[in-house]
Amino acid sequence: MKMRPGGVTGFLLCGKEWTDGEAMEVRSPWDQGLVGRVTVATRNDARQAVTHAAAAMRRTRALPRWKRKEILEDIAAALIEQKERFAQLIVAEAGKPVRTARIEVERAILTFKTAAEEAVRLGGESIPLDLTEGNEGRWGLVQRFPVGPVLAITPFNFPLMLVAHKLAPAIAAGCPVVLKPAPQTPFTALALGEVILKAGWPEEALAVLPLSNEDTAWLAEREDRLKMVSFTGSARVGWALKAKSGKKRVALELGGNVAMIIHSDWRGPDMDQDQSLDVVAMRTAIGAFGYAGQNCISVQRVYVERSIFQTFIWKVVDRAQKMVRGNPVDDATEIGPVIRPSDADRIESWVKEAIAGGAKLVEGGGRNAASHSLLEPTVLTGTQPGMKLHDEEIFGPVVMIEPYDDFEDALAMVNRSKYGLQAGLYTRDAGRIMTAYRELEVGAVIVGDTPTWRMDTMPYGGVKDSGLGREGVRWAIEEMTEPRMLVMAM
């Protein structure tokens, strides 16, 4: 299956490419040029996909662990062979800088390799049951079984890696999948689907369907043969899907308004304070502005102890000014366009709203002349609750940096958010670290780095409006399986 700029690429159903039906244009975030056209699947196509997935369940559940492992290893091997092809697909449709796209491919490879290992670790345990008189000779066995067909819904910002985080654990668990990729980035998902089928996963057990939001919601609400909905995307859409999903198991990886605390006692290995702040400022700028801030764990709010506040904010500004903006196909580019001109409009309006409300613009705030969707990295201070860019997920190259006097106040400011995905913390004090670990209402506390850091093998997810359940291969497999008890009275 190939992306055809002059023609139409079909969706994937039962191992075949289907091109009959309405076609949707996919345009470059950089210059709005036509990337390609893809056939939009209908509700009837989706019903057929679910029918095949339900029928395939018997086969995928019976696949021996060694076979699941082999399939996953072959997928990883194919991605290694096709690294540059997938990187260029990501650049074309997502506008991600090519250096970052290549990292995304590496992360997807790791995800499939890890799933291959976890596929043969999926076991159970023996449980003693002769615990009261009259139950002599009884014992139990618990094993995990695949929950059933999964509806997986993925966003545009990581069109390979986040798809891998749905499909790799599903294959390891033995669950068929109906995948709905983001409309902005269908081609990477379709190319990965082809790789997965070539590796030996049953054709009926995977469909890749560019669907309308309405038909996707209909599937979640009405199609009871689907046993789980796994969604990554905005909080508004995710919680609405959960409300519609009835008895289905639901996993949500949603948005964030990610914060970081920097205390004056932080020192990097063999560094003085000034050198340490240089490193933290560099990581902050990359975490806030890299890929134009289109990451649910992009650095959005930074709280800095007042004694180092002025020094730190200017170090961030200096690093932001040096970051290379431009065409994502160029190896030097660090900041490319946001996904759509309308998103650039929204981000710019939120910045203007904050400034009108009393925030101070320290750096950026406008657009780069090279592209209507290319925003300058923006630093503000003096932001307040009630401002959209303070309270909501901006999903753009914007960071707010504010001073604090008391560490407990900084913790409270981090928690003053409806989101709770990850938080970053720079301090050398063990007591402060443990206090933050205990008090911060987030899915993970990252000490000594920004909250943008993630390893794809760790349990990843948030609390509050940031989601439900955890991704990361081992934990996603648990979400996609259920324990079943066998009791023996011998």
N, C-alpha and C positions, 0 to 999 in steps of 0.2 A: 504494500500500500504506500503510495507516494503522494506528497503534497503537489498539487498541479496548479500553479498560478494561473494558467490559461484555461483550465477546465474545472471539473468538480471532483473532490475527494469524497468517497462514500463513507457511511458509518459502518461499524463492524458488528455483524450479527451472525451467529452460527458459523464462524470461520470465513464468511464471505463479505465482500465489500458491496454495499447497496447504495446506488446513486439515484434511484427513482425518488422524486419528491422535490420539495422546495429547497433551494440552496441558500446558504448564509455566507456573506462575505466576511473575511477576517482581514483586518487592516493593520499595518505596521504602526506601533505606538510612536515611532520616530518621525515618519513623514506622511503617515496615513496612506501610503501606497498599498496596493492590493497584495496581500500575502498569498491568498488562495480562497477557494470557496468550498464549503463542506455541506453535505446533505443533512438537513435537519430531520431527525427521526420523529415519527408520529406516535400518538398514543397507542395505536394498534401495533406499531413496531415494538413499543415498550412492553405491551402485553405478551407478544411473541417471545421477547427476550426473557421475561419472567417465566413463561411456560417452559422454555428450554432450560433455564437455570434450575427450576424446581425438579425437572426430570433428571438433570445432571447430578443432583445432590447424591443420589445413590452411588454414582460412579466416583465422585470426588471424595465422598466419605470413605469409600473402600480403597482409595489409593494408598498403598503402603508408604510408610514414612520415608523409606529410602527413595521411592519414586518422587515424592514431593520435593525431597532434598535435591535430587538430580535435576528436576525441572527448574528449581530456583537457581541452582548453580549454572545451568545452561543460560538462563536469562541474564545473570550477572556477566557471564563470559561474552554474550552477544553485545551487551552494553559496553563492555571494554573494547570490543572490536569496532563499535560504532560511536565512540565517544564524541568525535567531532561532528558527526551527523546530528546527534541529539543536541549538542551544544548550539549548533547553528539553527536548529528548529526553535529552540527556546529563545534565542536572540531575535529571530524573525517575528514570532508571534507575540512574545511577552515583552520585547524591548529590553531584556536584561543584558547588561554589559557582558561581553563574551567571556571575560575572565571569571566572572561570577557564574555564568552558565556552565562553564567547565567544572567548577566546584560542585554545582548542583548534580551534574552527571556522576561525579565521584561519590557523592552522598547517596545517590540512588543505587549505585553498585554495592556500596556497603550495606544498604538496607536489604537487598536481595541476598547477599552473602550471609548476613546475620539470620535472615529468615530460613535459609537452608540449614543452618546449624540448629535453630530452634525447632525446626520440623521434626528432628530426630530426638529432641529432648522432651517433647510433649508426652508426659507420662501420667502417672497417677500415684496412689498410695494405698497401703493396706491399713485398715482401721480395726482395732480390737473392739468387740461388742459384748464380750462376756463380763460385763461390768457389774451386773446385779444377779442375784440368785435366780436360777431358772433359765438363764441365757448361756449356759455352758456350751461350748462348741461353736458359738456364733462368731463370725468375723465378717468384715466388709471390705469392699474394694471400690475406690473412687477413680474414675477416669474422666477426661474431658472429651466431649464430642462436638463436632461443628454445629453451630447454632442454626445454620441453614443459609439460603440465598441472601446476599447482602446488596443493598442499594448504596453505592458509594458516590459521593458528590464532592468534587474538588474545585479549588479556586484557580485563578489565573497566575498567581505570583510565583508558585513553584510547580510548573505544569508537568514536570517529571517526578521530582522528589516526593511531592505530596500524593501523587497518584501511586507511587511505589509504596508509600506508607499505608495505603488501603489494600493494594493487590498482593504485596509480598506476604503479609500475615494471613490474608484470606487463603492464599495457596497453601501456606504452611498448615493452616487449620483444616483445610479441606472444604472451604465454602465457595460456591459459585458466586460470581459478582456481575451485577449490572452497573456499569460505570457511567456517570454523567459528568463529563469534563466541563470546565468553564467555557462559555461561548467565545471568549477572546482567545483561547489557547487549546483548540481541539486536536491539532495535528500531532503534537508531542504524545498525547494520550493514545491516539490511533496508532502511531508508530510503535509505541510500547506494547499495545495490545497484539499487534502482529508478531512482535518478538516473543511474547508469552505463548502464543499458540504454536509457533514454530518450535518452541522448547518442549512441547508435549502436553501442555494443559488442555483438557478436553474443549473442543470448539464450542459446545453448548454451554460451557461453564463460564464464558466471558462474553459480554457484549459491551461495546463502547458506543454510546448513543448521545450525540448532541441533541438534547431535548429542551423544549421550552420550560421555563420555570413553572408554568401552570401544570404541564404534564408531569413534571417531576414531583410536584406537591401532590398530584392525584395519585401517583404510585405510592407515595409514603402513606397516604390516607386510606386508599381503597384496596391496595393489592396485598392481601393477607398472606400470599405465598412467599412474600419477602419477609424475612424474620429479623432483619436488622437494618437500620439506617445509620451510616457513618458519614458525617458531614463535616467539612472544613470550609469556613467562610465567615460571613458577617454574623454578629450576634442576633440581629433582628431576624434574619432569615432562618438561622439555626433554631432558635427557640420556637419560631412559628412552625417549623417542620416537626419539632418534637411534639408540639400540641396536636398535630394532625396524625401522628404515627401510631396512635392507639396502643396495642399490646406489643408492638415491635420493640426490640432492644434498640436503644439510641446512644450513639457516641457523638459528642460535639466538640470540635476544636475550633474555637471562635476567636473573636478579636481581643485586643489588648490596648492598654494605655500605659505602656511599660515605663517603670520608674527605676531610678538608681540613686543611691546615697554615696557620697564621697566624704569621708571624715579626714580630718587633718593629720591623723596619725599614720595614714597609709604610706608605706614605702615599698617599692619593688625590690627584688633581690639585687643587692650591691648597688643601690641607687640612693641619692639624696632626694629631698622632697621635690625639688624642681624637676629633676629627671623623671621621678615617678609621675608627676602631674603631666609631663610631656606624653608619657605612654598612655595614661588614662585619657587625656584629651584626644589623642590619635584614635584610640579604640572607641571613644564616644562619637567622634565624627564619622567613623566608618559605620558604627552601629545605628546612627541616626540618619545618615545621608546615603549610604550604600544602597544600590538598586532603588534610588529615589525614595527610600523609606518605606517601600511596599512590602513590609514584613510585619506580621502580627507581634513580633518581639523586637521591632525597631525601638531604639531609645527615643522616648518622647518627653519624659520629665526627668530632670536631674536636680537633686538637692545636694548642695555643697556647703560644708561648714564655712561660716562667714569669714574666718581668718584667711581662707585660701580662695574665696569666691572670685574676687576680681582677677587674680592671677589665672585661675582656671578658665574663666569664661573667655578671656582673650586668647588663651592657648587653643581653645576649641575654634574660635573665629579664625585664627591663623591657619589651623589645619584645614578648615572648611574652604578657605580661599585657595588653598593649594590643590584641592581635589579636582581631578580632570572631569569636566562635563563634556558630553558630546554624543556622537553616534555610537550606539552599543556594539557595532561590528568592530570598532577599533580596540586593539588590545590595551591601550592606555586608559580607556574610559573607565571611570569609577562611578559616575552618576549619569544615568541615562534618563529617558523620558518616563513619566508616569503613563499608565496604561491607556488613558483616553484624554482628549482635550477637556471633556466635561469634568474629569477628576482634577485636572489642573485648575480649572475655573473654581471648583469647590474649595480646594486647598488655599488658593489665593484669597478667596472671600473670607475664609476662616481667619487667616492672618490679618486681613484688614479689619475684621470685626474686633479682634483682640486689641489691635492698636487703637482703634476708636474707643475701646473700653478702658484704656489706660496702660496697656502693656507697652514696653519699650522694644523697638526693633533694633537689634544690635548688628545683625548681618543679614543680607539677602532680602527676601520678601518679594522678589519679582520673578520674571521669566527670562530665560536665555534666548537670545535672538535666533539661535540655530534651529529651534523647534518650538512650536506652539505648546507642546506637552513637556518641555524641559524647564524645570523650575530650579532656581538658584537655591543652594543650601541655606536655610534660614534659622537664625538664632534669636530668641526673644527672652526677655526677663520681665518681671512684674506682672505675670499672668495671675489670674484669680479663678477660683471655682465659679462656674456659670458661663465662662467662655467656652465655646465649642471645642477649640483646640486644646483646652485644659481638661475637659470632661470626657470627650469622645476620642475615638481612635482616628487620627488624622490620615494615616496611611500615605504619608508624603514626607519630603525631606525637610522636616521642621522639628526643632528641639527647643524646649523651654528649660532654662537654667535658673534656679532660685536659691537664695542663701537660707541657712538655718543656724540657730544658736544652740539648740538642745537636741541631742540624738533622739530622744523619745518623741519630740515634735516631728522630726524627719520621718520616723516610722509612721506616725499618724497621718502625715501628708501623703505618704505612699499609699496608705490604706484608704485615703479619702477618694475612692474611685469605685465605680460599679464593676470594674474589671479586676481580674487577679490572675494573670498568666505567669509572668516571671518577674523577679526583681534582682537588680544588681547591687552589690555592696562592696565598698572599698574601705576596709579598716583592718588593723592588725590586732585589735583587742578581742580576745576570745569571748569575753563576757558580752560585748556588743554583738558579736556574730551569733551567739546562741540566743540572745534576746531577739534579734531580728528573725532568726529561724523560727522562734516560737511565736512571734507577734505578727509577722507580715502575712497577710491573707492572699497568698499566691500559690501557684503550683510548684514553684522552685525558686530558691534563693541562690544566686550565683555570686560567690565571694571571690574577689580578686579579678573580676572581669565584668563586662557589660551583660545586661540581661538578654542581649541578642545571641549570646553563645548557646549552642545546642549540640549535643551529640545524639545521633539518630538511634542509638541503642538504649537511651535512657527513657524512663517514663516521662511523657511530655503531655501537658495539658494544664487547664486552669480551674479556678473556682469562681464563684459569683457569675457574672455574665460572660466570663471567658470560656465556659464550657462544662462538659460532663464526660467523665471517663478519661482514659489516658491512651496516647499513642506511643510509638516506640515498639519495636517488633514483638518482644516478649509480652508486653502488656496489651498490645492490640490483639494478639492471639487469645489472651484470656477473655477479652471483650467479645471475641468472635466464637468462643466455645462456651459450653456449659457443663458443669459437673453432673455425672450420673452415678448413682450408687447401686452397687450389687451387694446384697446381703445373703450370706451363706449360713444355713443352719445345718451343721454337719454332726 
